[in-house]
């Protein structure tokens, strides 16, 4: 099947005006920057800057002189109003305000409409009338097909080989943000997150964490095939297991646990499924959940890491593991993210060389 780039090439002039368009992306979200990079470069446009709005962003503007600035206007993106005012008042480069809602909801139809609008807006701002004859309906149809396909099929190399449980309780969400922000996007790991939190807050947690990382953060879905570079959130009222072909199964909880979701139960299931390819990291929290699960994880050859006390809001849960002699590594969230990159450095190198 032809790609969006193939369709655009067929209906754009032979001189490939696309090659001469340079775009600067300003976004505070790693996830959004990564997505925009793939989308925009997919049709041959050149991204010359892709980072948060900052003093460094302005310095780079002076040296690369892009044709267009694509400004991500998500409310969490730009905390410094002075920088935003400076961009709007002092920079002569045309600015496109990105409607983040189409990307955040990950709906192929909305993404396609956003994509076509972006092309036509660039045409208008850069004075390329031949773009305005673009057959938008064809681009929408082809991009929609491509998006659905890429969202539902996984190539074998993407299937999760290394799976780590992230367990957290009181103070956990903030610690998880620091950890996930520091995770390199090429890390060959899938994370299963068991966070003690009310059921009504799980969707919000997924949305907030998704903004902080290049990994895809989602609530657990029956039948979803677990892949590297994903963070799957365990539901409060269901037991999450991974079947032999790598798909998520959500089962009734036969024996209610003291904590929901039960870190012990998830650690036991993940350890049993992935053995020495499994691991767990326990962040800030109260109580003794995770102790039994950590013991089983160690028994099958998996790693057990825990947040060091000084960086925790409440250190009772990771301290409990240390007292039992179950912890391989104690460190801050950011340090543990960096250590994971080192831990899998050989796999990262092999993946890079195979591309």
C-alpha positions as CSV (number, residue, x, y, z in Angstrom):
1,X,0.0,0.0,0.0
2,X,1.3,3.5,-0.8
3,X,2.2,5.8,2.0
4,X,1.2,9.4,2.6
5,X,4.6,10.4,1.3
6,X,4.0,8.5,-1.9
7,X,0.7,10.2,-2.5
8,X,2.1,13.7,-1.8
9,X,5.1,13.1,-4.1
10,X,2.7,12.1,-7.0
11,X,0.7,15.3,-6.7
12,X,3.4,17.7,-5.9
13,X,5.7,19.3,-8.5
14,X,8.7,17.3,-9.7
15,X,11.1,19.8,-8.2
16,X,10.2,18.5,-4.7
17,X,9.5,21.9,-3.1
18,X,9.1,19.8,0.1
19,X,12.8,19.4,0.4
20,X,13.3,23.1,0.8
21,X,10.9,23.6,3.8
22,X,12.6,23.9,7.2
23,X,10.5,23.7,10.3
24,X,11.2,24.6,14.0
25,X,9.1,22.7,16.5
26,X,8.6,24.2,20.0
27,X,7.0,21.9,22.5
28,X,7.4,21.1,26.2
29,X,6.2,17.5,25.7
30,X,8.7,14.8,24.7
31,X,5.8,12.7,23.4
32,X,4.5,15.5,21.2
33,X,7.9,16.4,19.9
34,X,8.6,12.8,18.9
35,X,5.2,12.4,17.3
36,X,5.6,15.7,15.3
37,X,9.1,14.7,14.2
38,X,7.7,11.4,12.7
39,X,4.7,13.1,11.1
40,X,6.4,16.0,9.5
41,X,9.5,14.2,8.3
42,X,7.3,11.4,6.9
43,X,6.6,13.6,3.8
44,X,10.1,15.0,3.4
45,X,9.9,18.2,5.4
46,X,13.0,19.1,7.3
47,X,12.9,19.7,11.1
48,X,15.8,21.9,12.1
49,X,14.8,22.5,15.8
50,X,12.7,20.3,18.0
51,X,12.8,21.2,21.7
52,X,11.0,23.2,24.4
53,X,10.6,27.0,24.1
54,X,13.7,28.3,25.8
55,X,16.7,30.6,25.5
56,X,18.5,27.8,23.6
57,X,15.5,27.7,21.2
58,X,15.9,31.4,20.4
59,X,19.7,31.0,19.9
60,X,19.1,28.2,17.4
61,X,16.5,30.3,15.5
62,X,19.2,32.8,14.7
63,X,21.5,30.2,13.3
64,X,19.2,28.0,11.2
65,X,16.4,30.5,10.0
66,X,13.5,28.1,9.6
67,X,10.6,28.9,7.2
68,X,7.9,28.1,9.8
69,X,7.7,27.6,13.6
70,X,5.2,24.9,14.7
71,X,4.2,26.0,18.2
72,X,2.6,23.4,20.5
73,X,0.0,25.3,22.5
74,X,-0.9,22.6,25.1
75,X,-1.6,24.3,28.4
76,X,1.2,22.4,30.2
77,X,3.8,23.2,27.6
78,X,4.7,26.9,28.1
79,X,5.1,28.0,31.7
80,X,7.2,31.0,30.9
81,X,4.8,33.7,29.4
82,X,7.8,36.0,28.8
83,X,9.3,33.6,26.4
84,X,6.0,33.2,24.6
85,X,5.5,36.9,24.4
86,X,9.0,37.3,23.0
87,X,8.3,34.7,20.3
88,X,5.1,36.4,19.2
89,X,6.4,40.0,19.4
90,X,10.0,39.8,18.3
91,X,10.3,36.9,15.8
92,X,9.4,37.5,12.2
93,X,9.2,33.8,11.2
94,X,5.6,32.6,10.5
95,X,4.1,30.6,13.4
96,X,1.6,27.8,13.2
97,X,-0.3,27.1,16.4
98,X,-0.6,23.3,16.8
99,X,-4.0,22.0,17.9
100,X,-2.8,19.3,20.3
101,X,-6.2,17.7,20.9
102,X,-6.0,15.7,17.6
103,X,-2.7,14.2,18.7
104,X,-3.5,13.7,22.4
105,X,-6.6,11.6,21.7
106,X,-4.8,9.4,19.1
107,X,-7.8,9.2,16.8
108,X,-6.7,8.4,13.2
109,X,-9.5,10.6,11.6
110,X,-8.6,13.6,13.6
111,X,-4.9,13.1,13.0
112,X,-5.5,13.0,9.3
113,X,-7.5,16.3,9.3
114,X,-4.7,17.9,11.4
115,X,-2.1,16.6,8.9
116,X,-3.8,18.1,5.8
117,X,-4.5,21.4,7.5
118,X,-0.8,21.6,8.4
119,X,0.3,21.1,4.8
120,X,-2.1,23.7,3.5
121,X,-1.2,26.2,6.3
122,X,2.5,25.8,5.4
123,X,1.6,26.4,1.7
124,X,-0.1,29.6,2.6
125,X,2.6,30.9,4.9
126,X,5.5,30.1,2.6
127,X,3.9,31.2,-0.6
128,X,3.7,27.9,-2.4
129,X,0.5,28.1,-4.5
130,X,1.1,24.7,-6.1
131,X,0.4,23.1,-2.7
132,X,-3.0,24.6,-2.6
133,X,-4.0,22.3,-5.5
134,X,-3.2,19.3,-3.2
135,X,-5.8,16.6,-3.4
136,X,-6.5,16.6,0.3
137,X,-9.1,13.8,0.2
138,X,-6.4,11.4,-1.2
139,X,-3.9,12.4,1.5
140,X,-6.6,11.9,4.2
141,X,-7.6,8.5,2.9
142,X,-4.0,7.2,2.6
143,X,-2.9,8.7,5.9
144,X,-5.9,7.3,7.7
145,X,-5.2,3.8,6.4
146,X,-1.6,4.1,7.3
147,X,-2.4,5.3,10.8
148,X,-4.8,2.5,11.6
149,X,-2.4,-0.1,10.3
150,X,0.5,1.3,12.3
151,X,-1.6,1.5,15.4
152,X,-2.8,-2.1,15.3
153,X,0.1,-4.2,13.9
154,X,3.4,-4.8,15.7
155,X,6.5,-6.0,14.0
156,X,8.3,-8.9,15.7
157,X,11.3,-6.8,16.8
158,X,8.8,-4.6,18.8
159,X,7.3,-7.4,20.8
160,X,8.3,-7.0,24.5
161,X,11.2,-9.1,25.5
162,X,12.2,-7.2,28.6
163,X,9.3,-6.3,30.9
164,X,9.6,-4.3,34.1
165,X,7.0,-3.6,36.8
166,X,6.8,-0.1,38.2
167,X,5.2,-0.1,41.6
168,X,4.2,3.0,43.5
169,X,1.9,4.3,46.2
170,X,1.8,7.7,48.0
171,X,4.0,10.2,46.2
172,X,4.4,7.8,43.3
173,X,2.9,9.8,40.4
174,X,5.5,12.6,40.8
175,X,8.3,10.2,41.1
176,X,7.1,8.3,38.0
177,X,7.1,11.6,36.0
178,X,10.8,12.2,36.8
179,X,11.6,8.6,36.0
180,X,9.8,8.5,32.6
181,X,11.1,11.8,31.5
182,X,14.6,10.5,31.9
183,X,14.0,7.2,30.0
184,X,15.7,7.2,26.6
185,X,13.2,6.6,23.8
186,X,15.3,3.7,22.4
187,X,15.2,1.7,25.6
188,X,14.2,-1.9,24.7
189,X,11.7,-2.3,27.6
190,X,8.0,-2.4,28.3
191,X,6.7,-1.2,31.6
192,X,3.7,-2.4,33.6
193,X,2.6,0.2,36.1
194,X,0.8,-0.7,39.3
195,X,0.0,2.5,41.1
196,X,-2.2,2.6,44.3
197,X,-4.8,5.0,43.1
198,X,-8.6,5.3,42.9
199,X,-10.1,3.9,39.7
200,X,-11.5,7.2,38.6
201,X,-8.0,8.7,38.5
202,X,-6.4,6.1,36.2
203,X,-7.3,7.8,32.9
204,X,-6.0,11.1,34.2
205,X,-2.8,9.4,35.3
206,X,-2.3,7.9,31.9
207,X,-2.8,11.2,30.2
208,X,-0.4,13.1,32.5
209,X,2.4,10.5,32.2
210,X,2.0,10.3,28.5
211,X,2.9,13.9,28.2
212,X,6.2,13.3,30.0
213,X,7.8,10.6,28.0
214,X,8.6,9.3,24.5
215,X,7.1,6.0,25.6
216,X,3.4,5.4,24.9
217,X,1.4,5.4,28.2
218,X,-2.0,3.7,28.1
219,X,-4.6,2.0,30.3
220,X,-4.6,-1.8,29.9
221,X,-6.7,-3.2,27.1
222,X,-7.7,-6.8,26.6
223,X,-5.9,-8.4,23.7
224,X,-3.3,-5.6,23.3
225,X,0.1,-7.1,22.3
226,X,2.7,-5.7,24.7
227,X,5.6,-3.9,22.9
228,X,8.7,-2.2,23.9
229,X,8.4,1.6,24.5
230,X,5.0,1.2,26.2
231,X,3.8,1.8,29.7
232,X,0.6,-0.1,30.5
233,X,-1.3,0.9,33.6
234,X,-2.8,-2.0,35.7
235,X,-6.6,-1.6,36.4
236,X,-7.8,-1.5,40.0
237,X,-10.4,-4.1,39.6
238,X,-8.9,-6.7,37.2
239,X,-5.9,-9.0,37.3
240,X,-3.4,-8.3,34.4
241,X,-1.5,-11.1,32.9
242,X,0.5,-11.5,29.6
243,X,-0.4,-14.7,27.7
244,X,2.2,-16.8,25.8
245,X,1.9,-14.8,22.6
246,X,2.5,-11.5,24.4
247,X,-1.1,-10.2,24.6
248,X,-2.7,-8.7,27.7
249,X,-5.4,-10.7,29.4
250,X,-7.6,-9.0,32.1
251,X,-9.2,-11.5,34.5
252,X,-11.4,-11.3,37.6
253,X,-9.6,-11.0,40.9
254,X,-10.4,-14.1,42.8
255,X,-9.0,-13.1,46.2
256,X,-9.2,-9.4,47.0
257,X,-5.9,-7.9,48.2
258,X,-5.3,-5.3,50.8
259,X,-4.0,-2.9,48.2
260,X,-5.4,-2.2,44.7
261,X,-3.9,-2.8,42.3
262,X,-1.8,-5.4,44.1
263,X,1.9,-4.9,43.3
264,X,2.6,-8.4,44.8
265,X,0.2,-10.0,42.4
266,X,1.5,-8.2,39.3
267,X,5.1,-8.8,40.2
268,X,4.4,-12.5,40.6
269,X,2.6,-12.8,37.3
270,X,5.2,-10.7,35.4
271,X,8.1,-12.6,37.0
272,X,6.5,-16.0,36.2
273,X,5.9,-14.9,32.5
274,X,9.3,-13.3,31.7
275,X,11.7,-14.9,34.3
276,X,15.2,-13.3,34.1
277,X,13.9,-10.9,31.4
278,X,11.7,-9.3,34.1
279,X,12.4,-6.7,36.7
280,X,10.6,-4.3,39.1
281,X,11.2,-0.8,40.4
282,X,9.5,0.3,43.6
283,X,8.9,4.0,44.1
284,X,7.6,6.1,47.0
285,X,4.8,4.7,49.1
286,X,3.4,3.4,52.4
287,X,2.7,-0.2,53.4
288,X,4.3,-3.6,52.7
289,X,2.8,-4.3,49.2
290,X,5.6,-5.4,46.9
291,X,7.6,-7.4,49.4
292,X,6.1,-10.8,48.5
293,X,6.3,-10.0,44.8
294,X,9.9,-8.9,45.1
295,X,10.8,-12.2,46.7
296,X,9.2,-14.1,43.8
297,X,10.9,-11.8,41.3
298,X,14.3,-12.5,42.7
299,X,13.6,-16.3,42.8
300,X,13.0,-16.4,39.0
301,X,16.2,-14.3,38.3
302,X,14.6,-10.9,37.9
303,X,16.0,-7.6,39.1
304,X,14.5,-5.6,42.1
305,X,15.3,-1.9,42.3
306,X,14.0,0.6,44.8
307,X,13.9,4.3,45.2
308,X,16.4,5.6,47.8
309,X,14.8,7.1,50.9
310,X,16.0,10.7,50.6
311,X,14.1,11.3,47.3
312,X,10.8,9.6,48.4
313,X,7.7,11.4,49.7
314,X,7.2,8.3,51.9
315,X,9.9,5.6,51.9
316,X,8.1,2.8,53.8
317,X,7.4,0.6,50.8
318,X,11.0,0.6,49.3
319,X,12.5,0.5,52.8
320,X,10.6,-2.6,53.5
321,X,12.3,-4.3,50.6
322,X,15.7,-3.2,51.6
323,X,15.2,-4.5,55.2
324,X,14.4,-7.9,53.7
325,X,17.6,-7.9,51.5
326,X,15.6,-8.0,48.3
327,X,17.0,-4.9,46.5
328,X,19.7,-5.0,43.8
329,X,19.8,-1.2,43.3
330,X,18.8,1.8,45.4
331,X,18.8,5.2,43.6
332,X,16.7,8.2,42.7
333,X,14.1,7.9,39.9
334,X,16.4,9.8,37.4
335,X,19.4,7.7,38.4
336,X,17.5,4.5,37.9
337,X,16.3,5.6,34.4
338,X,20.0,6.2,33.5
339,X,21.0,2.9,35.0
340,X,18.4,1.1,32.9
341,X,20.0,2.6,29.8
342,X,23.3,1.3,30.9
343,X,21.8,-2.1,31.8
344,X,20.5,-2.5,28.2
345,X,23.3,-0.6,26.4
346,X,24.3,-3.7,24.4
347,X,20.7,-4.2,23.1
348,X,20.4,-0.5,22.3
349,X,23.6,-0.7,20.3
350,X,22.5,-3.8,18.4
351,X,19.1,-2.3,17.6
352,X,20.8,0.9,16.3
353,X,23.3,-1.1,14.1
354,X,20.5,-3.2,12.6
355,X,18.5,-0.2,11.3
